[in-house]
Amino acid sequence: AAGHFPEAPGHLVRRAKGLPDTILIVCLSGNGWVSLHDETPLPVHANEAVFIPPHTPHSYGADSGHPWSIMWAHCGGPD
């Protein structure tokens, strides 16, 4: 699965058990954040990418003042 969220105010995802897929998030503009294992959120800015490993608890979201535009993909399978 893949998609694009342009200027995504209020975008928030929380997955306590993660997903079986690897998730790729590419920030095209604006700002957001990502947190793995309920640790301190790390900022994500334009021209940065984040990989979230399979089965990793995580949350992520758009900055409230300058929300991100992102492209995302979920990648799975044995390879």
C-alpha positions as CSV (number, residue, x, y, z in Angstrom):
1,A,0.0,0.0,0.0
2,A,1.2,3.5,-0.7
3,G,-0.2,7.0,-0.6
4,H,0.2,10.7,-0.2
5,F,-1.1,13.1,2.4
6,P,-0.8,16.7,1.3
7,E,-0.7,19.2,4.2
8,A,-2.2,16.8,6.7
9,P,-3.4,18.9,9.7
10,G,-4.5,16.7,12.6
11,H,-2.8,13.6,11.1
12,L,-2.1,11.2,13.9
13,V,-1.5,7.5,13.9
14,R,-0.9,5.3,17.0
15,R,-0.2,1.5,16.7
16,A,0.5,-0.1,20.1
17,K,1.6,-3.4,18.5
18,G,2.9,-2.0,15.2
19,L,2.2,-3.7,11.9
20,P,3.7,-6.8,10.1
21,D,4.9,-4.4,7.4
22,T,7.9,-2.0,7.2
23,I,6.6,1.5,6.9
24,L,8.4,4.2,4.9
25,I,7.4,7.9,5.5
26,V,9.0,10.6,3.3
27,C,8.3,14.2,4.4
28,L,8.0,16.5,1.4
29,S,7.3,19.7,3.3
30,G,6.3,20.9,6.7
31,N,7.0,19.1,9.9
32,G,5.9,16.1,11.9
33,W,7.2,13.6,14.5
34,V,7.7,9.9,15.0
35,S,7.9,7.9,18.2
36,L,9.0,4.2,18.5
37,H,8.2,2.1,21.6
38,D,6.6,5.2,23.3
39,E,9.9,6.9,23.5
40,T,10.4,10.7,23.1
41,P,9.1,11.8,19.7
42,L,11.7,12.7,17.2
43,P,11.0,15.6,14.8
44,V,10.7,14.9,11.1
45,H,11.3,17.8,8.6
46,A,11.1,18.3,4.9
47,N,13.4,16.1,2.8
48,E,13.7,13.5,5.6
49,A,12.6,9.9,5.5
50,V,11.7,7.5,8.3
51,F,11.6,3.7,8.3
52,I,9.5,1.9,10.9
53,P,10.5,-1.8,11.3
54,P,7.8,-4.5,11.3
55,H,6.1,-5.3,14.6
56,T,7.4,-2.1,16.2
57,P,5.0,-0.1,18.4
58,H,4.9,3.4,17.0
59,S,3.0,6.6,16.7
60,Y,3.5,9.6,14.3
61,G,1.7,12.8,13.4
62,A,1.8,16.2,11.8
63,D,3.0,19.3,13.5
64,S,0.1,21.4,14.6
65,G,1.6,24.7,13.4
66,H,3.2,23.6,10.1
67,P,1.7,20.2,9.2
68,W,3.7,17.9,7.0
69,S,3.0,16.7,3.5
70,I,4.1,13.1,3.2
71,M,4.4,10.1,0.9
72,W,4.1,6.8,2.6
73,A,4.5,3.1,1.7
74,H,3.9,-0.2,3.6
75,C,6.2,-2.9,2.4
76,G,5.8,-6.6,3.4
77,G,6.6,-10.1,2.3
78,P,9.5,-12.6,2.8
79,D,12.0,-10.5,0.9
